[in-house]
Amino acid sequence: MPVEEAKQKAVALFRALSLPDPETIGSRYPHQVSGGQLQRLSAAMALIGDPKLVIFDEPTTALDVTTQIEVLRAFKSVMKKGGISGVYVSHDLAVVAQIADRIVVLRNGEVQEVGATAEILTRAQHPYTRELLAAFEPKPRGAETLAEDRSVLLDVRGLFAGYGPIQPDGLPLVRAVQDVSLTLEKGRNLGIIGESGCGKSTLARAIAGILPAFSGAIVFDKGELAGSARKRSRDQLREMQIVFQYADTALNPAKSIEEILGRPLTFYHGMKGKQRDARIEQLLDMVHLPKTIRHRRPQELSGGQKQRVNFARALAAEPKLIICDEVTSALDTVVAAAVIDLLKELQQELSLSYIFISHDLSVVEAICNEIVVMYGGRKVEEITPAQLKAPQHPYAKLLFSSVPKLDPGWLDALELDPELVKTYGHS
């Protein structure tokens, strides 16, 4: 195929997959696009050769729900037009329901159940399948336990953060976070949601000091923090921990679990020898992991176990606040629900506060007291879980109406407000 014809075919695929700037995005490097955009570019690579079969391995995991809808529609359209068959691997049954004709349920490498999509969703036979379906049912939050101390733990004021050369106004060229303010009281949880690339993770990194903010203030437990983690005291670093999305990259594969947990115990608390060993066992017990895994390496653990080790490492510092950046997005629904239950349990025991960064609305609804909605780097609305069904901002309305349902016909029947779709960039 001539080069120009190949370029035009690639641009057409980029457009079909709802990628921004389809004429130029192909010239960018992977680190210059968001996680969701990278997923769609990977799909374009698979489709560009006109295959007969495409295997999609969790292709929408990193996408927000509004982008996910357009990507799923694009997948279905491109595959139908090209007569392409597909195998769609996912832990999200609601997503699978929108694209699959038949579903195979696997557990521990063995097939548990096979059937037509509607049959699996409405008349599941195997207990594990029913457990997966039950994980999608909304859980009651229960009575809220109010902390004795309701003072403000975190106060973020007018924060700007981003990347690239500094402009004449003193701000970076790419302004991923723009004038964001928020507060979090002790013993409470704040959710931050929004589409891929809206600035959620950048905001988390700026609060943690991993990415220095360009302007604004971060006040933590009544003391103002330096913008960079390098300039914060050891106690300030200890009291605010961050747990990242992918445990595979967050945990050093060359170190044992014992070494991974032992490092913060020595760094923050000076623990050594038997004292450190005893504390490692306590931490594993706190996150419901057997003590026998202490000598294993991360690659010998399941995804859920690795994420629990991630939390155990954060708990080793004895923090007041844990920032959770998409910590359940790579987990199946049953394991994710167990992790959320664990976080609730730890909060009760240790008087923790959480900031929960996620594109999964059911996750933030299950654990958060307040929810901040971000769009284009800005905070556009702050609501409670009880207000999720009646948001005020147009983007929030689009976001909440785009959550997939356990109904095979949901996506085809979904009619989003065309003006909202046009305004917020999904076509």
N, C-alpha and C positions, 0 to 999 in steps of 0.2 A: 504494500500500500504506500503511495507517495506520502511524503512527510506532511504536506499541507492538508491532505485528506485525512490523515491520522489525527492531526491537531483539531480539525473541525469535528471529527467523531468524538474526541475526548471532551471538547467543549460542550457538545450536545449531551453527553453523559453527565457532565458536571451540572448542567442546567436541569436535567431530569432528576438528579439526586438532590436538588434544592441547595446547591452550594453557592455561596456568595461570589460575586465577580467571576463567573465561569470562564470568561475570556482570559483572565490573568492568574487565577488561583493555581493553575498547573505549574507556574514558574516558581512558586514558593517552596521553601524547604519544610520538612515535617515540624520543626520547632516553631514555625511561623504561623501555624494554624491551631485552632482549638482541638480538644480531644474528639468532639463530635464531628468536626469537619474532617479530621484524620480518618475516622471510621468510614465516612462516605467516600473519601478518596480511595480507600482500600477496596471498597465495593466496586468503584469505577475500574480499578485495576483488574479485578476479577471478570468484569463484564465486557471489557474492551475487546477481548479476543473472540467474541461471539460463541461462548461455550454452550454445550448441550446441558451440562449440569453445573450448578454452583452450590457450594457448601458454605452457608452463612454461619459463622461461629460467633454468637453473641454480638451481632453487628450493631445493635442499637443500645447496648448496655450503657454507653457513656453519653447518651443523648437525652435532652429534656423532652417532655411529652409532646410539645408542639412540633419540634423538629422531628421527633420519632414518627409522628403521624405522616408527615410528608415523605419521609424516607421509606416507610412501609408502603405507602401508596406508590412511590416511585419504583420500588422493588417489584411490586405486583404488576405494574404497568409495563416495565421494561421486560420482565420475564414472560408476560403474556404475549407481548408484541413479538418477542424473539422466539417464542415456543420453547423457552428454557425451563427445565425442571430444577427444583431446589430442595436442599435439605437444610432446615433451619434449626440450629442448635441454640437453645436458650433456657434460662431458669425462670423466665417470666411467662407464665401460662396465658395471661391476658394478651400479650404480644403475639405469642404463637397462634392463639385463636384467630387472629386477624389475617394470617397468611397461610396457614397450613390446612390441607385437606384431611390429613391423618396425623395422629400423634402417637409417638412411642415414648413411654415413660421408663426411664432408666434409674437404677439405684445400685450403687456399689458394683457397677459394670454389668449388671444383669437387667434384662428386660422384665419389667413388672406388669406392663399392660400395653396393649396396642388396640387402636380403634379409630373410627371416624371422629373428627374434632367435636362435633355436637354430642356424640355418644360419650366421649371421655368427660366432657364438661358437665353433662347432666346426669349420667348414669355410671359414674366411675365404680369399678369393682374392687380394685386393690386398695388396701388400707393406706399405702403410701400416696397413691394418687389423691385419695380423699384428704390426706393430710396437706398435700400441696394446695388443693382447692381451699381448704379451711384457712390457710395462711393469708388468703386474699380477703377474707371477711374482716370488716372493720372491727377493731377491738375497743371496747369501752375504756376510756382513760381512767375511770374510777375516781374516787374522791381525791382531790389534790391535798397533798401534805405540805402545809406551809412551814417554811423554815422560820425559826425563831428570829433570826437576823435577816431582815428583808432590805438591808442597805444595798446600794449599788456596788456591784463587783467590778463591772467593766463599763466604761463610758467612752465611746468613740465619737469624736467631734470633727466634722468637716474633713474627712480623710480623702486624700488624693493619692493614688498609686498607679504605677504603670511601667512602661518599658520604652527604650529608645532615647534618642538625643534630646537634651533639654531645649525647650523652646524659649523665645524671648520672655514669656510670662512666667518662667521658672518651673514649668510643668513638663512632663515627658511627652514625646510625640504620640505614643499610644497610651491613652488615659483609660486604663481598664477599670479603675474605681474613681468615681467623681463625686466629691462633696457628700460622702456617706456619713451619717450620724446614727448611732444606735446605743442602747443601754441594756444591761443585763443585771438583774438582781441576784444576790447570793441564793443558791439552792434552786434556781430556776433554769429553764432551757430556752434558747433562742434558735429558731430554724431560719436558714437563709436559702431561698429557692430562686430559680430562674433558669433561663435557657442556657445551653452550652455557649461559653464565651461571654456571659453577661458580667463576669467579674467576681463570682462567688469565691473561687479558690484564691484569686489574687487578694481579695479582702482578707481571707483567712491568713494568708502568708504575711500580709502587712501587719495584721494585729499581732501575730506571733513574732514579728521582727525578722522573718526570713527574707522578705523583700522590703527594704526600707521604704516607708511612705515619703512622699515629696512634701506634703504639707498636711496640717491637721494635728489633732492631739489624741493620744491613747492614754486614758487614766485607768489604772488597774488597782483595785483595793485602796483607793484614795491617793495613790501616788502616780505621777505622770511617768510613762515609760519612754525611754529613748526609742527613736524610730528603728534602729538596727539592733538585732539580737546581740551583736558583738559588743554593744555598749551597755547592755543590761547586766545587772548584778546576777550572781549565781542564784540567789533566792528568787529574783524575778523570773529567771528562766525556769526554775523548778516549779513555781506556782502556776505556770501556764504551759501546758503540753499540747502537742498536736499529733493526731493519728491520721495517717494518710490513706488514700483510697486503695492502693495496691500493696498488699502485704509482701508480695513477691519482690518488689523493688525496695520496700521500706526496711526489710530484714536482711542483714548481711548473710549471704549463703555460706560464707566460709566460717561462720561462728556458730557454736552450739547455742541452744536456747538458754542454757546456764550462763554463757558468756554475754549474751545479748541482754539478759535481765540483770546480770551482775554489774555491768558497766555503770548504769545510772545510780545504782546503790552505792558504789564506791565514789562516783563523782559528786553526788549531792549529799550523801550522808557519811562518807568515809568508812563504809562497812567493808570488812574483810573476813576471811576465814569462816568459822562456824556461824558467826552472826549473819554474814551475807548468805550463806547456804540456807539457813533457817528462814530468812526473809524471802528467798527465791521460792521455797516451797509454799510459803504463805501466799505469795502473789499468784502462783499457779492454782492454788486452791480457790482463791478469790475469783478467778475467771473460769473456774470449773474445768481445769485441765489436770490430768493425772501427773503426779510428781515424776513418773518414769520418763516423761518426754524431755526432761531437763538436759539429757545428754544427746538428744537428737539435733539435727540441723533443720532449718526451715523447709527444705525441699522434701523432707520426710513427713511433713504434716499436711493435713487437708487445708483447704482455703479458710474454712471457719476456724480451725485451730490456729492458723497463722494470724488471723485477725485478732483472736483472743490474746495471743502473745504480744501483738502490737499494743493492746490495751494494758496488759500486765506491765509492759515496759513504761508506759505513760504513768501508771499507778505507782511504779517504783519511786518516782520523784515526789510522791505525796502532794499532788497539785490541788489547787482550788478550782481550776478551770481546765477542761479538756475540749479542744477544738477538733471535731470529727469531720473530716473532709471526704464525703462520699464513702463512708466506711462499710456500707452494706451493698453497694452497687454491683460488686463482683461476686456476691453470694446468692445462692438460691433462696427462694422465699422462706422455706422452713428454717434454714440456718440464719437468715437475716432476722427473722422474728425472734429467734433464740438470742441473738446478739442484742437486740433492742431490750428484751426482758432482762438480760444481764446488766445492761447499762442502767436500767431503772433500779435494779437491786443494788448496784454499787452506789448509786446516788443516795439511796436511803441510808446505806451503811456509813458512807464517807462524807456526806454533805457536799457532794460535788455539784458543779454547774457545767452545762454543756452548751457549746455552739455547734449546731448540726447543719453542715453544708450538704445539700442534697438536691437532686432533681426528682426524687421519689416523694410525691406528696403524701402517700400513706405513711411513710416513715416519719416525716416531720409532724404529721398529725398525731401519731401515736405517742410521741415523746416530748413535744415542745409546748411551751406555754404561750409564746408569741412567735409569729412567723413574719419575716421580712421578705418582700418580693423585690427582686432586682431585675432591671432591664437596661441594657446599654451602659452598664457601669454605675447606674444610679439606683437608689432605693426609691421605688415608686409607691409602695404601700406597706403598712404594718398592720397585721390582723391577728386574731386569736384563732385556734382550731375551730371554734364554734362558728366563726364567720366565713369559713372556707367556701360555703355554698352561696355566699352573697358578697363577693368582693366588689369593691368600688372602682378600682382602676381598670381600664379596658384590657390592658395586657394580662392582669391577674384573671379577669373573666375568661380570656382565651386560654390561659394556662390551665385553669381548673376544669374547663370543659373538655380538655384534651386527654384526660386520664383514661387509658384503655379499660374496657369492661370485659368480663368473662362471657362474651357474647360474640360468636363468629361473624354476625352481621353488623356489629357495632361500627366498624371502620367504614364500610360501604354506605351505611345509612347516615353517618355523621355529617352534619352540615354546619360548618363554622361560619360565623359572621364574616362575609367577604370584606367588609370595611376594616375589621380588626386584622384579618389575615393580610390585607394589603398594607396597612399601617405598620404592622410589626414584622414584615419581611418574610412571611411564609406564603409561597404561591403554589 
